[in-house]
Amino acid sequence: MKDKLVERFNAADTDHDGRLTKLEADGKMPRVAKNFDAIDAQKRGYVTIEQIEAYTVQQLKKRRARKSNADDE
């Protein structure tokens, strides 16, 4: 999964600076574009692969917690 993410990130990173702007994300990584402001918590105007990975892990944990809470009810 990580390899595919890196591959998609590199394809979207049209200027090859290791960062994605929202415009770059719009074309190749629509989920990143949709959640760009949440991923770019420092409001720098770009996101890195590490930020995307951290956001993804955070969202997975939230989903698992909600599912676990729903199962307990």
C-alpha positions as protocol buffer text, in pm:
chain_id: "A"
residue {
  index: 1
  type: MET
  ca { x: 0 y: 0 z: 0 }
}
residue {
  index: 2
  type: LYS
  ca { x: 280 y: 243 z: 87 }
}
residue {
  index: 3
  type: ASP
  ca { x: 450 y: 179 z: -248 }
}
residue {
  index: 4
  type: LYS
  ca { x: 131 y: 270 z: -432 }
}
residue {
  index: 5
  type: LEU
  ca { x: 94 y: 586 z: -224 }
}
residue {
  index: 6
  type: VAL
  ca { x: 452 y: 689 z: -301 }
}
residue {
  index: 7
  type: GLU
  ca { x: 398 y: 614 z: -670 }
}
residue {
  index: 8
  type: ARG
  ca { x: 81 y: 826 z: -681 }
}
residue {
  index: 9
  type: PHE
  ca { x: 248 y: 1104 z: -482 }
}
residue {
  index: 10
  type: ASN
  ca { x: 543 y: 1115 z: -720 }
}
residue {
  index: 11
  type: ALA
  ca { x: 311 y: 1123 z: -1021 }
}
residue {
  index: 12
  type: ALA
  ca { x: 118 y: 1415 z: -870 }
}
residue {
  index: 13
  type: ASP
  ca { x: 433 y: 1605 z: -769 }
}
residue {
  index: 14
  type: THR
  ca { x: 477 y: 1766 z: -1108 }
}
residue {
  index: 15
  type: ASP
  ca { x: 764 y: 1994 z: -1006 }
}
residue {
  index: 16
  type: HIS
  ca { x: 941 y: 1710 z: -817 }
}
residue {
  index: 17
  type: ASP
  ca { x: 1004 y: 1916 z: -505 }
}
residue {
  index: 18
  type: GLY
  ca { x: 880 y: 1647 z: -263 }
}
residue {
  index: 19
  type: ARG
  ca { x: 569 y: 1850 z: -178 }
}
residue {
  index: 20
  type: LEU
  ca { x: 217 y: 1866 z: -315 }
}
residue {
  index: 21
  type: THR
  ca { x: 17 y: 2182 z: -352 }
}
residue {
  index: 22
  type: LYS
  ca { x: -360 y: 2157 z: -360 }
}
residue {
  index: 23
  type: LEU
  ca { x: -347 y: 2214 z: -736 }
}
residue {
  index: 24
  type: GLU
  ca { x: -107 y: 1923 z: -783 }
}
residue {
  index: 25
  type: ALA
  ca { x: -321 y: 1701 z: -560 }
}
residue {
  index: 26
  type: ASP
  ca { x: -640 y: 1791 z: -750 }
}
residue {
  index: 27
  type: GLY
  ca { x: -535 y: 1605 z: -1061 }
}
residue {
  index: 28
  type: LYS
  ca { x: -383 y: 1284 z: -929 }
}
residue {
  index: 29
  type: MET
  ca { x: -480 y: 1248 z: -563 }
}
residue {
  index: 30
  type: PRO
  ca { x: -842 y: 1360 z: -520 }
}
residue {
  index: 31
  type: ARG
  ca { x: -872 y: 1235 z: -159 }
}
residue {
  index: 32
  type: VAL
  ca { x: -568 y: 1436 z: -63 }
}
residue {
  index: 33
  type: ALA
  ca { x: -713 y: 1739 z: -241 }
}
residue {
  index: 34
  type: LYS
  ca { x: -1047 y: 1692 z: -62 }
}
residue {
  index: 35
  type: ASN
  ca { x: -877 y: 1673 z: 279 }
}
residue {
  index: 36
  type: PHE
  ca { x: -592 y: 1910 z: 196 }
}
residue {
  index: 37
  type: ASP
  ca { x: -664 y: 2165 z: 467 }
}
residue {
  index: 38
  type: ALA
  ca { x: -680 y: 1897 z: 736 }
}
residue {
  index: 39
  type: ILE
  ca { x: -358 y: 1733 z: 615 }
}
residue {
  index: 40
  type: ASP
  ca { x: -182 y: 2071 z: 588 }
}
residue {
  index: 41
  type: ALA
  ca { x: -232 y: 2140 z: 959 }
}
residue {
  index: 42
  type: GLN
  ca { x: 56 y: 2390 z: 960 }
}
residue {
  index: 43
  type: LYS
  ca { x: -107 y: 2586 z: 675 }
}
residue {
  index: 44
  type: ARG
  ca { x: 207 y: 2597 z: 461 }
}
residue {
  index: 45
  type: GLY
  ca { x: 23 y: 2555 z: 132 }
}
residue {
  index: 46
  type: TYR
  ca { x: 173 y: 2213 z: 63 }
}
residue {
  index: 47
  type: VAL
  ca { x: 175 y: 1862 z: 205 }
}
residue {
  index: 48
  type: THR
  ca { x: 447 y: 1598 z: 217 }
}
residue {
  index: 49
  type: ILE
  ca { x: 422 y: 1223 z: 185 }
}
residue {
  index: 50
  type: GLU
  ca { x: 488 y: 1197 z: 560 }
}
residue {
  index: 51
  type: GLN
  ca { x: 195 y: 1427 z: 638 }
}
residue {
  index: 52
  type: ILE
  ca { x: -34 y: 1225 z: 411 }
}
residue {
  index: 53
  type: GLU
  ca { x: 77 y: 901 z: 577 }
}
residue {
  index: 54
  type: ALA
  ca { x: 26 y: 1046 z: 927 }
}
residue {
  index: 55
  type: TYR
  ca { x: -319 y: 1175 z: 834 }
}
residue {
  index: 56
  type: THR
  ca { x: -414 y: 837 z: 687 }
}
residue {
  index: 57
  type: VAL
  ca { x: -306 y: 653 z: 1003 }
}
residue {
  index: 58
  type: GLN
  ca { x: -496 y: 904 z: 1217 }
}
residue {
  index: 59
  type: GLN
  ca { x: -814 y: 856 z: 1012 }
}
residue {
  index: 60
  type: LEU
  ca { x: -785 y: 476 z: 1026 }
}
residue {
  index: 61
  type: LYS
  ca { x: -754 y: 491 z: 1405 }
}
residue {
  index: 62
  type: LYS
  ca { x: -1063 y: 712 z: 1426 }
}
residue {
  index: 63
  type: ARG
  ca { x: -1263 y: 474 z: 1206 }
}
residue {
  index: 64
  type: ARG
  ca { x: -1156 y: 174 z: 1413 }
}
residue {
  index: 65
  type: ALA
  ca { x: -1249 y: 351 z: 1735 }
}
residue {
  index: 66
  type: ARG
  ca { x: -1593 y: 443 z: 1598 }
}
residue {
  index: 67
  type: LYS
  ca { x: -1647 y: 85 z: 1479 }
}
residue {
  index: 68
  type: SER
  ca { x: -1536 y: -52 z: 1815 }
}
residue {
  index: 69
  type: ASN
  ca { x: -1772 y: 186 z: 1997 }
}
residue {
  index: 70
  type: ALA
  ca { x: -2058 y: 88 z: 1767 }
}
residue {
  index: 71
  type: ASP
  ca { x: -1988 y: -281 z: 1830 }
}
residue {
  index: 72
  type: ASP
  ca { x: -2002 y: -221 z: 2205 }
}
residue {
  index: 73
  type: GLU
  ca { x: -2352 y: -71 z: 2190 }
}
